[in-house]
Amino acid sequence: MEIITNQHIEKEAIAQLAFEISAVQPQPQLQQKLEQATTLGNLYHNKVKIFFHALQGNFVVETTIWASSSAYICLKGGITLPVQAITALQLI
């Protein structure tokens, strides 16, 4: 059995990663969590742990979500992350 670990990454390094985008639609539960995290980020500057997959491996970043859509989320500093790459979201 393969053990998948999540490497911690700084949000600025996300721009250097490559993502495979498919036609799979995000899960409704994830969309709801993203909307909640965006609201908390804008109102209270709350951070979240975002677990995601890139071609280089599995990663986790702790940051604030400033904006979200059905396709991408925007982090502080204009860093974007495809929603399809997100595997889990944990409110801190």
Secondary structure, 3 states (H helix, E strand, C coil): CCCCCCEECCHHHHHHCCCCCCCCCCCHHHHHHHHHHHHHHHHHCCCEEEEEEECCEEEEEEECEEEECCCEEEECCCEEEEHHHEEEEEEC
